[in-house]
Amino acid sequence: MKRPVQNAFVSSITLAAIAVALPHAPARAAEPSAKDIMEKVTVTRKLDGSEAVVKMTVTDDKKQTRERDITMATKLYDGGKTEKRIYRFLSPADVQGTSVLVFDYETKADDVWIYLPALRKTRRVVSSQKSQSFMGSEFSYGDLNIPAIDDFDYKLVKEEPFGGEACYVIDVTPKSKEVGESEGYSKKTYWVSKDKFAVVRGLFYDKDGKLLNELVTGNIKLLDAKNKRYRPMHMEMINKQNGRKSVFDSSKVTFAPNTKDEFFTTAYLER
């Protein structure tokens, strides 16, 4: 009768030893929430400052193309809560001198100004016009800006690869009718690189829930190694309803935290 008691005693010692050992095993990191992922995306794309040359190619539904050469500069202000950007069109002649200034705020409506040299006039784009085309392209002003995180709801749909990157797939929907009307989308679905926390693909649905645009990015470069900041050198937006396509190819991109403040003024637009 004593042997079973002894065996039970040994078993209890073994279980206790296992219990002591288990806390020292590495714990599996919790998966980030969909909102956490999109917050990292907004941070990852922000550079203290940058300067670049961009070629914008617009292809219409008849496969005819137009090219525009642009210089772009960006800089962060307010501790990173505001990103200021300026685009200046160098060619062709019909858009030469046209400039766009953007104050991309983290928690309020963005400010956008456009200088039209033919009219020698600067006009302001109001926040309700974010769905307007950026200089005749398939990109809207809202597509090029960093959205306010708290204006949307997020859902992690699945995980799947795209373009050679392991990705989170996230649905993004506006919290209010006003936000949806301003953006022009009822839903966006993003494929986010798990490694870089950069968007590699996006699907954009119109107000009726029909697929409108597809975004594909490529050649995503690490421009600020210290802070792990990435930016795609290639972005293309394909309109799935009319067959038009617009491509942004960036070259000569430099990490430039000391970019001049004077670039980001309405006075500089008109020079």
N, C-alpha and C positions, 0 to 999 in steps of 0.2 A: 504493500500500500504506500510505501514511502517513495517508490520510483516515480510515479506520476507527479507527485508534489515537486520532486527534484527537477523533473523535466519542465514543469510549469515555471519553476524559479529561473531556470536557465533561459527559457524563452522570453521571460519578462526582461531579463538582463539584456538579451539580444535586441529586443524592441527598443529598449531605452537607449542602447548604443546607436541604433539607427536614427532615433529621434534627435539625438545630440548632433549626429553627423549631418543631417539634412539641412539645417539652417546655413551650413557653410557652402552648400551647393549654389552655383550661380542662379539667381532668379531671372526668369524670362521677362524682358522688358515689355511693358504694356504697349499695345498698338496705339498710336496717336489717334485722336478723334478727327473727323473730317474737317472741323473748324480749325483744329490745331495745325493740320497739314496746310490749309489755305493761308493761315497766318504766317507759316514758315515760307510759303511761296512769295508772299508780299515782301517779306524781309530779304529773301535771297536775291531778288531782282534789283534791290536798291544799292546803288554805288554812291560813295561819298561825292564823287564827281566823275564825269566821263566826257570824251569828245570822240566823234565818229563821222565818217563819210558813209552815206547810205544811198543806194540806188533803188528807186521804186519803179517797178515794172507793172503796168496795168494791161491786162489782156481782156478784150471784150468778147461778146458771144460769137463774133465772127472770126475769132483768133487773131485779130489785129492788135498789135502791142504799141504802147507808148512808154517811154522811159523818162524818168526825172531824177536828177542828181541833187542830193540834199546834204547839208551839213547839220549835225545835231550835237547839242551839248546838254548835259544834265548836272544838277548839283543838289545836295540835300541841305535842308534848313530846319530849324526848330527841333534839333535833336533827332532828325530823321523823319519827323512827322509830315514834312512838306518836301516834295520833290519838284524842283523847277526845271523845265525843259524848253529849249528853243530849237525850232527847225527853220533852216533858211534854204530856199530853193535856188540852185545855181543855174540849172538849165532844164528844159529848153527855154527859148526866148519868151514864150507866152506866159511862163510862170516865174521867170528870173526875178529875184528880189522879193518875191512873196515870202512872208515869214509868219510863223505860228509860235506863240508863247503860251506855255501851260504852267499853271500853279496847281499841282496835284496834291490835294490835302488828304490827310488820313481820315478825318472825322467830319468833314463838311463838303459841300458842293465845290467842285473845282472851278477855277477861273481860267478862261481861254480867250486869247486875243489873236486876231488875224490882221496882218498888214497887207493891203492890196496896192502895189505900186502904181497900177494904172489909174486908180482913184486917189492915190496919195492919202489914203485914209486907213485908220485902224478901227476895226469893229470888234465887238465882244460877242462871244458865243455863250449864250446863257445855259445854265445847267440842264434845262429841259430839252436842249438840242444835242445832247451827247450821242444820240443815235444817228446824227448826220454823218455823211461820208467825209472822211479825211481826204481833202484835195482830190476828189473824184475816184478814190480807191474803194475797194470792198471793206477796208477797215473803217470803223467809225471812230469818232473822238473817244468814246467810252472804251473801245477795244484797246486803245493805246495807253489808257490811264490805269492806275492801280485802284481797284474798287474799295469802297469803305466796307470793311469786314462785317460790321454789325448790321448792314443793310440787307443781308442775305441769310438764308438757311442752308445748311450743308448736310449731305448724306453720303457716306462711304458705300458705294454700290458694289464694288468688287475690286479684285486685284488682277491685273493682266499686263503682259508686256506690250510695248509699242516702240517701234524704231530701235530695237535692241536694248531698251531700258525696262527694267521691272517697274511697274507703275501702280499707284493708287488711282482708282476711277471714282470721281466725286461729282455728284449732282449739286448744282448751285441754283437756288431759286430765290427771287426777290421776296422780301418780307411784306412789301406793300405794293399796291397797284401803281402808286406814284413812281417808285423805283423802277418797276417793270416798264412803265410808259417812257420814262426818261432814257433807259438803256435800249429799249426796243426788243427785248428778249423776255420770253416767258420762263426759259430755263437754259442753263449752260452745263455741259458735262466736260470735265477736264480729266486728261490723263497726266498725272503728276509723277515725275521721276522720283523713285524712292531714294536714289543716291544724291541727286542734285537739288531736289525740291523745286524743280522748274517744270513748267507746263510744256509737254511735248506734242499734245494734241488737244483740240477743243471742238465740241459740237455746240452750235448756237441755234436755238429754236425761236421762231417768230411768235408774235402775240397769239396766234391761233394754235400754237403747239407743233407747227410743222418745221422740219429741219430747214434752216436758212443758210448757215455758213459752216464750213469746216476749216479749222485752223491747224496747220502743221508747222512745227518749228524744227530746226536742225542746227548742227554745228554749235552746240551750246558750250561756251568757253568760260573757264574760271578766270575772271578778271581781277578779283581781289582775294588772293589766297588766304590772307590773314583772317578775313571775316567770312570766307566761303560765299562770295557773291558771284553769281553766274548771269550770263546774258546770251540769248540765242543770236547767232549771226545771220540766221536765215529764218524768215517768217513768211508763210504764204496763207492767204485767206481765199477759199474757194466758195463762191456763191452757188449753192446746190440747186437754186431755183431758176437762175438765168444763165449759168455757165461762165460768168465772169470770174476772173482771178486777179489778185494783186499780190506782189511779192516784194518784201523788203530784204535786201542783202546789204549787210553792214561790212565795211572794210576800214582798215586803219583805225580800229577802235582802241582807245587808250584809257587807262584808269587815270583820271586827272582830278584829284580832290582839290587842287588849287585853281580850278577853272574860275575865270574872272566873274565877279558878281555883276558887273555891268552888262553882261550878256543877257541877263534875265530881267530886263526892264522894257517897258513899252517904248521908251526913247530909243533903245538900241534896235527895236524892230524897224524903225523908220530910217535907219542909216543907209 
